[in-house]
Amino acid sequence: MIHLDEHSMGPLCKVTSALALASALALAGCGGGASSASSPSIMLLAANDGVSGFELWKTDGSAMGTVLVKDINPGAGHSSPGGSGLFPSEFAFFNGAWFFSADDGTGPKLWKSDGTQAGTARVTAVVSSPREFTVLGNALYFSADDGVNGRELWKTDGTEARTVLVKDIAPGTVSIGGIQVPRSSSPTGLTVFNNTLYFSADDGMSGIELWKSDGTALGTVQVKDINLSGDSFPSGFTVFNNELYFSADGGTGFELWKTNGTPGNAVLVKDINPTGDSGFTVFNNELYFSADDGGTGFELWKTNGTPGNAVLVKDINPTGDSSPSGFTVFNNALYFSADGVAGAELWKSDVAGTVRVGAVSLVSGLTVFNNALYFSASDGVAGVELWKTDVAGSPVQVKGINNTTLGAPNALTVLNNALLFSADDGMTGRELWRTDGTVGGTMQVKDICPGPCDGVPVLVILP
């Protein structure tokens, strides 16, 4: 059996390190397929100036262009745009505005913003804690709780009047602590495939299984009850070769599955017992992922999708798990971090083989910018700093910002011919930085929270 690695994500939409706690990157596509504009010129930030609390900011990459958009929760209270907690990454671009969750003092509700104060407003107060934003056709889909039907599938066109429940997948109530509360189907993993929305949900009878929706109540149906004796927990949905791949528990452990979307169709690809999202990434017409066959530990695998096909690419760590993650395609190779010897090293795989790149470790945040691969890493001498690959493909440090792991650059994203990121220089706290790839061009954009406090921006692209 091969166990898929739940800790190895594809696009880095989940924060897996305490260092990235308050600066999770919230790009379109994270959380299920929200669309973004092709030529962004500003970004939204969830930031704290030390006076207004965590509120909605924007930046064009300059100090003057980094300003508060709106104090949604006036005073020192936090509106926490994009959500609160460990993973504040719920934003989606739709119909000329960004949609997100924010708390104006009445709880987390659905908001939208075009990047201006006047254009930032609450869409509706009916639903609470919206998340899983995903664009399909002329609607934005999401999971939310209206206090009556529990957490269910909703959609909106951006207006209050047309923010509606798609379907109460799990009707009725359930007893929690002796109190009857609305039953929730809790849709997760919303993913668009063949103009249809796919997700996992619990209807209260079959358990957590594979569902799909065309946006209507009648067209919101279970695809297949994969595990007849319990929950199959489908996750890691990835489109490959006109089929939807995912991991699920068919009753004998987690396996690699696929579906073409027709009723009842869910096919076991291989007995690989995945434990969750294994960073499924398409490269060179094959699907790469992290998995454990029970003998090698979590290593790099690939499949062409035919039944029974799954091949170990390389046993990077013969004595344990290499746990490859952060898969990023660059220069006709698949780059990722893996623990071969020193922990989270930089690796690449291509037609020539799978090899370690340089001698850096603690690698994270792989991001392509200006024909180079940028990332956060340590050479064992300095702290965790900003690095990139040079013309020969070898890792070189861009600039030493803080000689400790606490200063680690993260939330790397491209804007206006610059790479923006969050970093702590040890003096001004964790703030917004930028680089053009040179030492002189790597600088703090703005000390959003003056002094040693953290501005901790959450970056989101706006058009």
PyMOL commands that set and color helices and strands:
alter all, ss='L'
color gray80, all
select helices_A, chain A and resi 18-20+405-407
alter helices_A, ss='H'
color red, helices_A
select strands_A, chain A and resi 3-4+42-48+54-59+67-70+91-94+97-103+108-113+120-124+128-136+139-145+151-156+164-167+173-176+179-182+188-193+196-202+208-213+221-224+235-240+243-249+254-259+267-270+281-283+286-292+298-303+311-314+325-330+333-338+345-350+353-356+361-369+372-378+385-389+395-399+410-415+418-424+430-435+443-446+459-462
alter strands_A, ss='S'
color yellow, strands_A
deselect
rebuild
show_as cartoon
